Amino acid sequence: MRTYPECFPCFLIQTVRTTSLLGLADEQKYRLLQDVCSYLTGIRTEYPPPRNVVEIYEMIAQTAGTSDPFRKLKAESTTRALELLPRLSTMMEKAPDRLELAVRLAACGNVIDYGVASSYDIERELKQIVDLQFHQWDMDDFISTLDQAEYLLYLGDNAGESVFDIPLIEEIQKKGTRVIYVVRGGPIINDLTMEDAKAAGLHRLCRVVSTGCNAPGIVFDWCGQEFLDLFQKSPLVISKGQGNFETLFMEPGTEQTALFFIFKVKCPVVSQFLDAPLGSMLFMRNRREEVADESSG
């Protein structure tokens, strides 16, 4: 996806919301907003929003005086999610279709996102997720691909949310397919880093690797060679979150990849792009023909 005109006010809203979450003074907010406005005059709109937003969050981190401004919030999200893990396990034990519920729980965790919203109601989402009608549900396609895959690449998204990936990781590995879990190469918003993944215990379930870059999505130009090799060779890829969708969907080099997105539609631009209701959940395969040429607007 490219950056649309509607993304510009969103960049500014993210700046205001993030600086408020971090408790920055008004004078710091004014200076940051001025710097962000200057930066926006020169961004390349052919790039996806997660690529363009990196510089903005680096400005925020510099002003806040820390390389990981969301560290405390990420730790709190992980702790809260881990407290729910026994409940997730109980739900899985009672599920008539364990793989289906595991995908639903993974999608449920995607509400934990401080890049889009500063508050969320995970309890409400958890109650609704079992019977929720997904806007797109490519489960049959996923199962047929999974049955042939010796291993898969699982692209993580946010801290806290990663705990909701655990049932799906476990269920996939029970079926004989190894999981390689992918985290960000450095702090960005509340996205998952290696430190955050270890706090959630993911390293005890499967191999965990880094993209090698700190973009809140997958920017191939910035990724490390280890990740690039894994992505190119992986027979199956699960991509969590809207940021990963924005950077990977219709991206050159993904045409031959069995790539499945799990995320909640969180912004009007993505909603319009996919013709999917705002707030809807998707479990969809990467298919170019399902979306009209984005160059047409």
Buried (B, 14 or more C-beta within 10 A) or exposed (E): BBBBEEBBEBBBEBBBBBBEBBEBEEEBBEBBBEBBEEBBEEBEEEBBBBBBBBBBBEBBBEBBEBEBBBBEBBBBBBEEBBEBBEEBEEBBEEBEEBBBBBBBBBBBBBBBBBBBEEEBEBEEBBEEBEEBEBBBBBBEBBEEBBEEBEBBBBBBBBBBBBBBBBBBBBBBBEEEBEBBBBBBBBBBBBBBBBBBBEBBBBEEBBEBBBBBBBBBBBBBEBBBEEBBEBBEEBBBBBBBBBBBBBBBBBBEEBEEBBBBBBBBBBBEBBBBBBEBEEEBBBBBBBEEEEEEEEEEE
